[in-house]
């Protein structure tokens, strides 16, 4: 017994020693700061993506933030599948811990998903890098992930990618090159609408930026106008007279409390910036509606007043493709082929009945199984429950009607017994 205990203790110590020996950190090749160095301070979190402060980002940021929040509300798990490739159980792994509890020193699992979505909506693609692992992922395909971070690809090579990401050792964003096989590169599924150079979203960004310029000009007190004078300006004397007239109107406007000036009845003034602003506003309205239409987003979704039908359409058209892109790439990069053949997978669980009361869910379950549309286990999968081990749960059958071989009376047929145990229904049959 003592020998067995010592042997197990030795194995445990060797296992811990091996993990420490082979443990890998993406930034270990950089010089860590000294023990007394705390780094420079920031008025913002340096690990977060920073957006432009101009109003040209107002509409886009509202859309991106809404999509990211709703995507992060869906659970993604590292799971074990059964022999029918159905969800069986959640695997207690480092990857699952990162997805659902703590992704890194700065982010929860939900924060990681939100960061991924915000990054690829803004940049077109997001890179998720295993920051700390038990083995070097550059040389081993099988490793346990302890933490991960989101970065932005800045350079692409045939088999490598250079990523700008936050280094928690220095407190700064740095660029580092990784093999593509170890980095999850998640592209925005709506790249053609949002990130392509001439996409609807980019046209909207440019129009909003132009509107900012017009607003700045209007706020500066300048009025873009043309004064048509009643004479031809050709000679130096006429040019001097016209310049004097312009200065006179400017003086009137600057000295007026309400910005009012008088002109001669023969003069004509044409304001330029008003028509330009009106055209920009019309273009912005048109492009905004186009973005809403192409993405399946409405103003009601953004302000939280959308009905169930609208929300379901939005979840199906936008959120599920976003989450699917993340889950598929995680499965491809962070699970080996051996793990996948052994039934491991990355699955997301969206509650399709989140907006429905429990009574309605129960009624739907009864109707789906009673009308033999879904088996009980199929319905359990839809609502994120593991399948029942009862063989009957995999059959398409009306559970309210017993089969003939079960020897159970059909619903509606009554059998009852008295205190002596006599079955009156059987007695009537002559039994």
Secondary structure, 3 states (H helix, E strand, C coil): CHHHHHHHHHHHHHHHHHHHHHCEECCCCCCCCCCCCCCCCCCCCCCCCCCCCCHHHHHHHHHHHHHHHHHHCCEEEEEEECCCCCEEEECCCHHHHHHHCECCCCCEHHHHHHHHHHHHHHHCEEEEEEEEECCCCCCCCCCCEEEEEEEEEEEECCCEEEEEEEECCCCEEEEEEEEHHHEEEEECCCHHHHCCCCCHHHHHHHHHHHHHHHHHHHHCCCCCEEEECCCCCCCHHHHHHHHHHHHHHHHHHHHCCCCCCCCCCCCEEEECHHHHHHHHHHHHHHHHHHHHHHHCCCHHHHHCCCCHHHHHHHHHHHHHHHHHHHHHHHHHHHCCHHHHHCCEEEEEECCCCCCCCHHHHHHHHHHHHHCCCCCHHHHHHHCCCCCCCCHHHHCCCCCCCCCHHHCCCCCCCCCCECCCCCEHHHHHCCC
